[in-house]
Amino acid sequence: MITSHKREFDEFRALHDEYALNPRHLQEKYNKEGEKILAIIRLWENKLCMQSEKGGYGAYTPKLAEKFKDEIRKVFPQIDQIGIIIQKTQKSVKKNFSIKKIIL
């Protein structure tokens, strides 16, 4: 998979390494480029799992897919961060906290 799409994965590797150091500023770009990589990964995962299902090993397919994803996580540990949306919020102003007394 990586050798077939070497250029895409090399570009993503550089972005992935930068993202690990500065996730807040690169999240939007990481999401955009990560979608392309996830599409490639899903394509190869489907190829792998379809062959095992055709061979009568459908019960093992979920485990095989999880092992495939674990191998990808070894190479790209931040791969699960693709698609995260960070919302910027304004600094909250501290308000006095009080509880009203109940009169019985």
N, C-alpha and C positions, 0 to 999 in steps of 0.2 A: 504494500500500500504506500509506504513512505517512498520507496524507490520509484514507483510509478508516477507519483505526484511530488517529486523532489523539490521543484521550484516553489510550489505552494507551501509545503511544509517547512522549507528553509526560511521563507518570509515570515511564516507564523512563528517559528522558533525565536526569531529576533524579537518580534512583538511580545511573545509569551514571556521572554526573559525580562524585557522592559516592564511589562505589566506586573510581574512579581515584585519589582522594586517600587512601582508607583501606580497602584491599582486605581486610585480615585480619578486621576487625570486621564488615564487611558481606557477606562471602562467602555466608553461608547465605541471607540475604534476597535477594541478587543472584541466586543459583541459583533460588530459588523464583519470583521475578518474571520472571527470564530465560526460564524454561520457557514461560511464556505468550507471550512475544515470539517465541521460536524457533518455536512452533507457528504463529504468524501468518506468519512468514517462510517456513517450509516450505510452507504453504498457497499463498502467492503464487509461490514458486519452482516448485511443481508445476504451477500454472496456466500459468506462462510456458513451462516445458519441455514440457508436454503439447501445447501448441499447435504448438511447433516440430517435435515428433515426428510429429504428425498431418500436418503440411505436407510431410513427406518430408525433413526436415533433422535426422534422428536422429543423424547423425555429429557435428553441431555442438552438440548438447544439453549434453554435459559442459562444453564451453568456455563456453557461455552461462550455465550454472549457476554456474560459477566467477566469471565476470564479475559476475553478480548478487550473489554473496557479497562480492566485492571492493568493490562500491558500498556495501553495507551496512557493511563495515568502515571505509569512509571516514567515515561518519556516526557509527558506534559502534565505535571502535577496540578496546574491551575485550569485544566480543561473544563472542570465542573463550574467554573466561575463565568462561563460564557452565558450571556442572557440575563445577567443580574442588572437590575435597574437601580441606580443610586439617585435618590431624590435629595436635592439640596433644601435644607430647611433654614429658616431664619433662627437666629439665636433667641431662645425663649427668655422672656422676662420673668424673673422670680416673683411669684405672687405669695402673699401671706396665706398660709393654709390654716383653716379653722373648721371646727366641727360644731354645729349648732347643738345646744343642749336640749334634750327632750324633757319636757315638763309633764309629769304624770299626775 
